[in-house]
Amino acid sequence: MKPIVYLKGDATAPQARGTKLIAHVCNDLGGWGKGFVLAISKRWPEPEQAYRAWHRERAKNDFGLGAVQFVQVKPDVWVANMIGQHGMKTGSSGPPVRYEGIQKCLAQVAQKAKELDASVHMPRIGCGLAGGKWEKVEPLILQELSEQDIPVHVYDFG
């Protein structure tokens, strides 16, 4: 098992050699405009364009909770748009984070990371605008990625 490596820095500028997969949580409403996605869009236009097209054509694809879209942005860098958030605001049903959706996404990220022989890089997914708790997300990452010997780097901006 590979432990999670915690770093200070920007998850859109992964600190590792080889192929890198940047994982982040998106909502299931097609909204892209706040939080970590802004850092992604500032660096590369493709993940946002792909996400918006994926949502627009959702009647013909797998767009929904637990789905992942992989977008190559450089020869050695991929972005995983993971649908792990239902809606965008905290309401009567609690925060928008969906832990089961995140877990399903992470299982697909693990598969892709193995296929690419990639390390996985992320902010504290699901814990910003989605309103999740790291003590619930971290065990999912350990189970789906670390226990499969996939290197994981979690970035705290600063």
VMD Tcl script that draws the C-alpha trace (Angstrom):
set ca {
  {0.00 0.00 0.00}
  {1.27 3.44 -0.93}
  {0.49 6.16 1.63}
  {-1.09 9.43 0.51}
  {1.54 12.16 0.12}
  {0.31 15.55 1.32}
  {1.89 18.60 -0.29}
  {1.54 22.37 -0.19}
  {1.00 23.62 -3.71}
  {-1.19 23.65 -6.77}
  {-2.75 20.36 -7.89}
  {-2.81 21.68 -11.48}
  {1.01 21.70 -11.37}
  {1.67 18.11 -10.21}
  {5.01 17.51 -8.52}
  {6.02 14.12 -9.92}
  {7.81 12.44 -12.79}
  {6.04 10.38 -15.41}
  {2.38 10.40 -16.34}
  {0.08 12.33 -14.02}
  {-3.68 12.11 -13.61}
  {-5.36 15.10 -11.92}
  {-8.64 14.10 -10.27}
  {-11.32 16.55 -9.16}
  {-15.03 16.52 -8.35}
  {-17.68 18.05 -10.61}
  {-21.41 18.47 -10.08}
  {-24.19 16.67 -11.95}
  {-25.88 19.90 -13.16}
  {-23.39 20.95 -15.83}
  {-22.14 23.88 -13.77}
  {-18.45 24.79 -14.07}
  {-17.50 28.15 -12.64}
  {-16.42 28.04 -8.99}
  {-13.73 26.35 -6.97}
  {-10.93 24.14 -8.26}
  {-12.35 24.02 -11.80}
  {-11.31 27.66 -12.24}
  {-7.66 26.69 -11.64}
  {-8.03 23.91 -14.21}
  {-9.62 26.23 -16.78}
  {-6.90 28.84 -16.25}
  {-4.29 26.24 -17.21}
  {-6.13 24.24 -19.91}
  {-9.42 24.89 -21.78}
  {-10.03 21.23 -22.75}
  {-11.42 19.81 -19.45}
  {-14.15 22.48 -19.24}
  {-15.03 22.15 -22.93}
  {-15.20 18.37 -22.64}
  {-17.30 18.54 -19.43}
  {-19.79 20.99 -20.96}
  {-20.16 18.85 -24.10}
  {-20.51 15.71 -21.95}
  {-23.33 17.38 -19.99}
  {-24.99 18.84 -23.11}
  {-25.10 15.39 -24.76}
  {-25.99 13.54 -21.51}
  {-29.04 11.87 -23.07}
  {-26.59 9.89 -25.23}
  {-23.79 9.14 -22.72}
  {-22.98 8.09 -19.13}
  {-23.02 11.61 -17.59}
  {-24.24 11.28 -14.00}
  {-23.16 10.55 -10.43}
  {-20.23 8.15 -10.36}
  {-19.17 8.76 -13.97}
  {-15.68 9.93 -14.96}
  {-14.48 11.70 -18.08}
  {-10.75 11.52 -18.81}
  {-9.29 14.44 -20.77}
  {-5.69 14.49 -21.97}
  {-4.23 18.01 -21.66}
  {-0.51 17.29 -22.27}
  {1.33 14.18 -23.46}
  {1.94 13.20 -19.81}
  {-1.03 14.89 -18.04}
  {-4.68 13.83 -17.90}
  {-7.60 15.41 -16.03}
  {-10.34 13.23 -14.54}
  {-13.68 15.07 -14.40}
  {-15.44 13.02 -11.68}
  {-19.18 13.46 -11.05}
  {-19.29 13.19 -7.27}
  {-21.59 16.05 -6.36}
  {-25.39 16.23 -6.67}
  {-26.44 19.81 -7.28}
  {-24.48 22.83 -6.12}
  {-25.96 24.13 -2.88}
  {-26.47 22.74 0.59}
  {-30.17 22.27 1.13}
  {-32.62 20.08 3.00}
  {-30.80 16.94 1.82}
  {-27.46 18.22 3.18}
  {-24.31 19.16 1.29}
  {-24.04 18.30 -2.43}
  {-21.15 15.83 -1.94}
  {-22.03 12.19 -2.72}
  {-19.45 9.88 -1.18}
  {-20.75 6.82 -3.04}
  {-20.36 8.75 -6.31}
  {-16.81 9.73 -5.40}
  {-15.95 6.14 -4.53}
  {-17.32 4.88 -7.85}
  {-15.29 7.57 -9.63}
  {-12.10 6.71 -7.76}
  {-12.43 3.05 -8.81}
  {-12.42 4.23 -12.45}
  {-9.51 6.58 -11.78}
  {-7.56 3.62 -10.35}
  {-8.21 1.62 -13.50}
  {-7.07 4.51 -15.74}
  {-4.00 5.21 -13.54}
  {-2.93 1.57 -13.89}
  {-3.52 1.66 -17.65}
  {-1.40 4.82 -17.99}
  {1.10 3.88 -15.24}
  {0.23 7.27 -13.74}
  {0.36 8.90 -10.33}
  {-2.84 10.60 -9.14}
  {-2.93 14.23 -8.00}
  {-5.85 16.10 -6.44}
  {-6.96 18.82 -4.09}
  {-9.01 17.62 -1.08}
  {-11.75 16.40 -3.41}
  {-15.36 16.84 -2.36}
  {-14.41 19.06 0.59}
  {-14.68 22.52 -0.92}
  {-17.92 23.69 -2.49}
  {-19.33 20.14 -2.32}
  {-19.29 20.41 1.48}
  {-17.77 17.00 2.20}
  {-15.61 15.98 5.14}
  {-12.03 14.84 4.55}
  {-12.36 12.16 7.23}
  {-14.97 10.53 4.96}
  {-13.15 11.10 1.64}
  {-9.65 10.02 2.70}
  {-10.68 6.38 3.46}
  {-12.21 6.16 -0.05}
  {-8.91 7.27 -1.59}
  {-6.97 4.80 0.55}
  {-9.32 1.97 -0.40}
  {-9.61 2.66 -4.13}
  {-6.10 3.96 -4.93}
  {-3.51 3.56 -2.16}
  {-4.34 -0.08 -1.45}
  {-3.68 -0.79 -5.13}
  {-0.21 0.78 -4.88}
  {-1.19 3.81 -6.95}
  {0.82 6.89 -5.88}
  {-1.55 9.63 -4.63}
  {-0.61 13.25 -3.98}
  {-3.08 15.54 -2.21}
  {-2.42 19.27 -2.47}
  {-3.31 21.98 0.00}
  {-3.08 25.29 -1.81}
  {-0.75 27.76 -0.20}
}
mol new
graphics top color blue
foreach p $ca { graphics top sphere $p radius 0.5 }
foreach p [lrange $ca 0 end-1] q [lrange $ca 1 end] { graphics top cylinder $p $q radius 0.2 }
display resetview
